[in-house]
Amino acid sequence: MLKVNGEKNKKKAFDESKRIMSSASVLARFDVKKITKLVTDASKLNGIGFALIQQDKCGECDRKYLIHWGFRTLTPAETRYSAIGLECFAINRSNEKCLHYLKGANFYVEKDHNFKVMWISGKMNILADVLSRFPVSNTDRPEKKIYNFYLIKSNPKLKEL
């Protein structure tokens, strides 16, 4: 890890890093045939960062290509998120920034926080599927919440659970 002392030197090192990472010799074009990984991290002290990388599919070569990268500082409210909340927030924001690459594509998410995300078929995702179709609105009007609850309760898919 590079250690830089002094605000002036930090800014200079940061600007140089940005220049290098944005150069044509570092950034590559997205290739749907390559393995795609979204690498994210979050820090309560600093912010969130991500890199969208690809690598060749051949077993012998492990060459990685930087496609897109980004970062941002946290708002005061975001600094109060739990560790897992902040890590999930980093994944979400990174996915939004890379959506034009990732939409409809298979990709891996790499994190330094240990949790598992599993894929299941749409037929097996009954409960979340039903709940996503009848969300409770953001209003405080109780009649709307009761109506949504009634729709969920009367759904035949939920009766199977």
ABEGO torsion letter per residue (X at the ends): XBBBBEAAAAAAAAAAAAAAAABAAABBBBBAABBBBBBBBBBAAAEBBBBBBBBBABAABABBBBABBBBBBBBAAAAABBAAAAAAAAAAAAAAAAAAAABGBBBBBBBABBBBBBBBBAAAAAAAAAAAABBBBABABAAAAAAAAAAAAABAAAAAX
